């Protein structure tokens, strides 16, 4: 059967797609097409590249789908041709002969000058859209922050270099940073992956919508196994989590990730984020009273920032700071310096620090970053000593003691020990080994000392976390 192209392509718009060649085979520019024999149909794939659109990875090529058949197929109605094409592609994808691969999505960051306005950014965006097809890209939307003079573009593209080339040709404004992102995560953090409704159907499609967000991390830590096994406890915890979700909705917080003991939430309004944090704290008091137990530790970390920095993940710096504040800083609500400053600029009543509300200064945040970077890389080393922290943190032993005690409420030795115990608790809850294995894995040199420390901190033995069949084999 000889491959035959449709006579009138205009009557039946073709389906474009990417074909992944086995073994990374590169068709190059000289091939006119290939024929694929399939149980579903014989089809003909014609190389659809133009010289300006060859920036896809070598094994991915854009093709136009045509039929391989006799002349009678060429007289089929356009509607039937279109339907049959869809069926062929669906069948081939389902059988693994053809992969309908979408290009990755990237977000880039542009730091613009003080004179740049929202209208100017909209004009630059339109210049991108005019030539995007030449580079195989598709601009989805963008964000612009008039106050901070930052713009962020969301683009479907073959790779980072192609985005840089497109921007450079369109207007010369090459991005400062570019990261790959997941559309669903972008939407969770920023609320959209397309243009806002108010910007549509306008000449320039001007968008003055900042990508700056306040990030909230909520953690709940349960210290008593007795309550964990209680039906009343589980029911109360479920009710508390639902109440938290309802509160977040009231304050326009968008949950990005959530589990029974952890929430990651994005807020457009810093004031809403702070008010939500205090209401969630009040809810916990009712929850504790409901289960008649106060061994439930609540931590809420509030930080703020932009989606793209020099890091690889969206909002990575901002999320990491909030997570780390929850992990080691004393108090129930911990607020970054930027969140406090922004809140006080928006409200007449300034935030006041209390017993369970801690505000970090920029110097505290820098120290916290250095402390956690070093701790996370060394905590499982059984030979780790407090003196080892001084050099990487750039402070004397006395300064180290004062700073760690002030931020965590613990001495450096206690901080290291409890950090290890917390990691051990996580491993035990995952059934990641027996008590001895986890003791050695988390930097303890003696399983018996590990069990003693664990019981003193959490009120029960580490073996109580193990499944019954394993627990029964533990001597004594």
C-alpha positions in Angstrom: 0.0 0.0 0.0 1.6 3.2 -1.1 1.6 6.2 1.3 -0.7 9.0 -0.1 -1.2 12.5 1.2 -4.7 14.0 1.4 -5.5 16.1 -1.6 -7.0 19.1 0.2 -5.5 19.7 3.6 -7.5 22.8 4.1 -10.8 20.9 4.2 -9.6 18.7 7.1 -7.2 20.5 9.6 -4.4 18.1 10.6 -3.5 16.9 14.0 0.0 17.8 15.1 1.9 15.8 17.7 5.3 14.7 18.8 6.6 11.3 17.8 9.3 9.7 20.1 11.6 7.6 17.9 13.0 4.4 19.4 16.6 4.7 20.6 16.6 8.5 20.1 16.6 8.2 16.3 16.9 11.6 14.7 15.0 12.0 11.4 16.8 15.2 10.5 15.7 17.7 7.9 16.2 15.5 4.8 13.5 12.9 5.6 10.1 13.6 4.0 8.3 11.2 6.3 8.0 7.7 7.6 5.4 5.0 7.4 4.2 3.2 10.5 2.5 -0.2 10.1 -0.1 -0.6 12.9 -2.9 -3.1 13.5 -5.2 -0.1 13.6 -4.2 1.5 10.3 -1.3 2.3 8.0 -0.5 5.9 8.5 2.0 8.3 7.0 3.9 10.8 9.1 5.4 13.8 7.3 8.2 15.8 8.9 6.6 19.1 9.8 9.7 21.0 10.8 10.7 24.4 9.5 14.4 25.6 9.9 13.3 28.0 12.7 11.5 25.4 14.7 14.2 22.7 15.1 14.9 23.4 18.8 13.1 20.3 20.1 15.3 17.5 21.5 16.6 15.3 18.7 14.3 12.4 19.4 11.1 14.5 19.3 9.6 15.7 16.0 6.4 17.4 15.0 4.5 15.6 12.3 1.4 16.0 10.1 -0.8 12.9 10.1 -1.9 11.6 6.7 -3.5 8.4 5.5 -1.9 5.5 3.7 -4.5 4.0 1.5 -6.2 4.0 -1.9 -7.7 6.9 -3.6 -11.2 6.2 -2.3 -10.0 7.3 1.2 -9.1 10.7 -0.2 -12.8 11.5 -1.0 -14.0 10.8 2.5 -15.8 13.8 4.0 -13.7 16.2 6.1 -15.6 15.4 9.2 -15.1 11.7 8.9 -11.4 12.2 8.1 -11.0 14.3 11.2 -12.7 11.7 13.4 -10.7 8.9 11.9 -7.5 10.7 12.6 -8.4 11.2 16.2 -9.2 7.4 16.5 -5.9 6.5 14.9 -3.9 8.7 17.2 -5.8 7.5 20.3 -5.3 3.9 19.3 -1.6 4.3 18.6 -1.0 6.1 21.9 -2.9 3.4 23.7 -0.8 0.6 22.2 2.5 2.5 22.9 3.3 2.9 19.2 2.9 6.7 19.4 3.4 9.0 22.3 1.5 12.3 22.4 4.1 14.2 24.3 3.4 17.7 25.5 6.3 20.1 25.9 7.4 21.0 29.4 6.2 24.2 31.0 8.6 26.8 32.3 8.3 30.0 34.4 10.9 32.7 33.9 11.7 35.8 35.9 12.5 39.3 34.5 13.8 42.0 36.9 12.8 45.2 35.1 13.8 48.8 35.6 11.9 51.4 37.7 10.5 53.0 34.5 8.8 49.8 33.2 5.0 49.9 33.5 2.3 47.2 33.2 1.5 48.6 29.8 5.1 48.1 28.7 5.2 44.6 30.0 2.0 43.8 28.1 3.6 45.2 24.9 6.7 43.0 25.4 4.4 40.0 25.9 2.6 40.7 22.6 6.0 40.7 20.9 6.7 37.2 22.2 3.3 36.0 21.0 4.0 37.3 17.5 7.0 35.1 17.0 6.5 32.2 19.4 5.5 29.8 16.6 8.9 30.2 15.0 10.5 28.7 18.1 7.8 26.1 18.9 6.8 27.9 22.1 3.4 28.9 23.5 3.0 31.7 25.9 0.3 30.8 28.5 0.2 34.0 30.7 2.3 36.3 32.8 2.4 38.2 36.1 3.7 41.7 36.8 4.5 43.3 40.1 4.5 47.1 39.8 5.9 47.6 43.3 8.8 45.1 43.1 9.4 45.5 39.4 9.4 41.8 38.6 7.6 40.0 35.8 7.1 36.2 35.4 6.2 34.5 32.2 4.6 31.0 32.0 5.6 29.4 28.7 5.3 26.0 27.1 8.6 25.4 25.3 11.0 22.7 24.2 13.8 23.9 26.6 15.3 26.8 28.4 17.6 27.9 25.6 14.7 28.2 23.2 12.9 30.6 25.6 16.0 32.7 25.9 16.3 32.9 22.1 12.6 33.8 21.6 12.7 36.6 24.2 16.0 37.9 22.7 14.6 38.0 19.2 11.2 39.5 20.3 12.4 42.3 22.4 15.9 41.6 23.9 14.7 41.2 27.5 16.3 37.9 28.4 15.1 36.3 31.7 17.2 36.5 34.8 16.1 33.0 35.8 14.1 30.1 34.3 12.7 27.0 36.1 10.6 24.1 34.9 7.2 23.8 36.6 4.1 21.7 36.8 0.9 23.5 35.7 -1.1 22.2 38.6 1.4 23.4 41.1 1.5 26.8 39.5 -2.2 27.1 39.7 -2.3 26.0 43.3 0.3 28.7 44.3 -0.8 31.5 42.0 -4.5 30.8 41.3 -4.3 30.6 37.5 -2.3 29.3 34.5 -4.1 31.5 31.9 -4.8 35.2 31.6 -7.2 36.6 34.2 -10.7 37.3 32.9 -10.5 41.1 33.4 -7.5 41.2 31.1 -9.1 39.3 28.2 -10.6 40.8 25.2 -8.5 44.0 25.5 -6.1 45.4 22.9 -2.9 44.8 24.9 -4.2 42.3 27.5 -2.6 44.3 30.3 -2.0 42.2 33.4 -1.0 44.0 36.6 -1.1 41.0 38.9 1.8 40.3 41.3 3.2 36.7 41.7 4.4 37.6 45.2 2.7 35.3 47.8 2.7 34.7 51.5 3.3 31.0 52.2 1.9 29.3 55.3 3.1 25.9 56.6 1.0 24.2 59.3 2.3 21.1 61.1 0.6 19.1 63.8 2.8 16.7 65.9 1.2 14.1 68.1 3.3 13.0 71.0 1.0 10.3 72.6 0.3 7.0 71.0 -2.6 6.4 73.2 -4.5 9.3 71.6 -3.4 8.2 68.1 -5.2 4.9 68.6 -8.4 6.5 69.9 -11.5 6.6 67.7 -12.4 9.9 69.4 -9.0 11.3 68.7 -9.2 10.4 65.0 -12.7 11.8 64.7 -11.6 15.1 66.4 -8.5 15.4 64.3 -10.6 15.0 61.1 -13.0 17.6 62.4 -10.1 20.0 63.2 -8.6 19.6 59.7 -12.0 20.3 58.1 -12.3 23.4 60.3 -8.8 24.5 59.2 -9.8 24.1 55.5 -12.9 26.1 56.0 -10.9 28.9 57.7 -8.4 28.9 54.9 -11.3 29.3 52.4 -12.7 32.2 54.4 -9.3 33.9 54.3 -8.8 33.1 50.6 -5.9 30.8 51.3 -5.2 28.2 48.5 -4.0 24.8 49.8 -1.1 23.6 47.7 -0.5 20.3 49.5 -2.1 18.8 52.6 -2.1 15.7 54.7 -3.4 14.7 58.1 -0.6 16.6 59.9 0.7 19.1 57.3 -0.7 21.9 55.2 1.1 24.1 52.6 -1.0 27.1 51.8 -0.6 30.2 49.5 -2.1 33.6 50.2 -2.3 36.6 48.0 -2.9 38.8 51.0 -0.4 38.9 53.9 -3.0 40.2 56.3 -5.4 37.3 55.5 -2.5 34.9 56.1 -1.7 36.4 59.6 -5.4 36.5 60.6 -5.9 32.9 59.5 -2.9 31.8 61.5 -4.3 33.2 64.8 -7.7 31.7 64.1 -6.1 28.3 63.4 -4.3 28.6 66.7 -7.6 29.3 68.5 -9.1 26.3 66.9 -6.4 24.1 68.3 -7.4 25.1 71.9 -10.9 23.7 71.2 -9.4 20.6 69.7 -7.2 20.0 72.7 -10.1 20.5 75.0 -12.2 18.1 72.9 -9.7 15.2 73.3 -8.7 16.3 76.9 -5.0 16.3 75.9 -2.5 19.0 75.4 0.3 16.9 73.8 -0.5 18.1 70.4 2.1 20.5 69.1 1.0 23.1 66.5 3.5 25.0 64.4 2.6 27.7 61.8 5.3 29.2 59.8 4.7 32.3 57.7 7.1 33.5 55.0 6.8 35.5 51.8 8.5 35.6 48.4 8.3 35.2 44.6 8.0 32.0 42.6 11.3 32.1 40.8 14.8 32.6 42.3 18.1 30.9 41.6 16.7 27.7 43.0 15.2 24.9 40.9 11.7 24.7 42.4 8.8 27.1 42.4 8.7 29.2 45.7 11.6 26.9 47.0 13.3 29.5 49.2 10.0 30.7 50.7 8.6 27.3 51.4 11.9 26.0 52.8 12.0 28.9 55.3 8.5 28.3 56.5 9.1 24.6 56.8 12.3 25.2 58.8 10.7 27.7 61.1 8.1 25.1 61.9 10.7 22.4 62.5 13.0 24.1 65.0 11.9 27.6 66.1 10.2 27.8 69.5 6.6 29.1 69.7 3.4 28.1 67.8 3.3 30.9 65.2 6.6 32.0 63.6 6.6 35.0 61.3 9.4 36.1 58.9 10.7 39.6 58.9 9.1 40.4 55.5 5.7 39.1 56.6 5.8 41.3 59.7 6.9 44.4 57.8 4.2 43.9 55.1 1.4 43.3 57.7 2.4 46.3 59.8 2.3 48.5 56.6 -1.2 47.3 55.9 -2.7 47.5 59.4 -3.0 50.2 62.1 -2.5 47.7 64.9 1.0 46.3 64.6 1.8 42.7 65.3 3.0 42.1 68.9 5.2 39.2 69.9 3.8 36.9 72.6 4.8 33.7 74.3 3.6 31.6 71.4 4.2 34.1 68.6 7.8 34.6 67.4 9.0 37.2 64.9 12.3 36.6 63.1 14.7 39.3 62.1 16.6 39.1 58.8 19.7 38.1 60.8 17.8 35.3 62.5 16.6 34.0 59.1 20.2 34.0 57.8 21.4 32.1 60.9 18.5 29.7 60.6 19.4 29.0 56.9 23.1 28.3 57.8 22.2 26.2 60.8 19.7 24.0 58.9 21.9 23.7 55.9 24.7 22.3 58.1 22.4 20.2 60.3 20.7 18.6 57.4 24.0 17.5 55.9 25.5 16.2 59.2 22.9 15.2 61.7 23.2 11.4 61.1 27.0 11.5 61.8 27.4 9.9 65.3 30.7 11.9 65.7 29.0 15.3 65.2 29.8 17.7 68.1 28.6 21.2 68.9 32.0 22.7 68.2 31.7 21.5 64.6 28.9 24.1 64.0 31.0 27.2 64.8 33.0 27.5 61.6 30.2 26.9 59.0 27.9 29.2 60.9 30.7 31.9 61.3 30.3 32.4 65.0 32.1 31.6 68.3 31.0 28.8 70.6 29.4 31.3 73.0 27.6 33.1 70.2 26.4 29.7 68.8 25.1 28.8 72.2 23.2 32.1 72.7 21.7 32.1 69.2 20.5 28.5 69.2 19.1 28.8 72.7 17.3 32.1 71.8 15.7 30.7 68.6 14.9 27.1 69.6 14.6 27.4 73.4 17.1 24.5 73.7 20.8 24.2 74.2 22.9 23.1 71.2 23.4 19.6 72.5 19.6 19.2 73.2 18.9 20.7 69.7 21.0 18.0 68.0 19.6 15.2 70.1 15.9 16.3 69.6 16.5 16.8 65.9 17.7 13.2 65.6 14.8 12.0 67.7 12.3 13.8 65.4 13.9 12.1 62.4 13.8 8.8 64.2 10.1 9.3 64.9 9.4 9.9 61.2 11.3 6.7 60.3 9.4 4.7 63.0 6.1 5.9 61.7 7.1 4.7 58.2 8.2 1.3 59.6 11.6 1.9 58.0 13.5 -0.6 60.2 13.8 -2.0 63.7 14.7 0.1 66.8 18.5 -0.7 66.6 18.7 0.0 62.8 16.9 3.4 63.3 19.0 4.3 66.3 22.3 3.8 64.4 20.8 5.5 61.3 19.9 8.6 63.2 23.3 9.1 64.8 22.9 7.3 68.2 25.7 4.9 69.1 23.6 2.9 71.5 20.1 1.5 70.9 19.5 1.5 74.7 20.4 5.2 75.0 18.3 6.0 72.0 15.3 4.2 73.6 15.9 6.1 76.9 16.0 9.5 75.2 13.0 8.7 73.0 10.9 7.7 76.0 11.9 10.8 78.0 10.9 13.0 75.0 7.8 11.3 73.8 6.5 9.4 76.8 6.7 5.9 75.3 9.3 3.5 73.9 10.3 3.6 70.2 9.3 -0.1 69.9 5.6 1.0 70.6 5.6 2.4 67.0 6.5 -0.9 65.4 3.9 -3.4 64.1 2.7 -6.0 66.7 4.4 -8.9 65.0 7.8 -7.2 65.1 7.3 -5.8 68.6 6.6 -9.3 69.9 10.1 -10.4 68.8 11.9 -7.7 70.8 13.5 -9.1 74.0 12.6 -7.8 77.4 
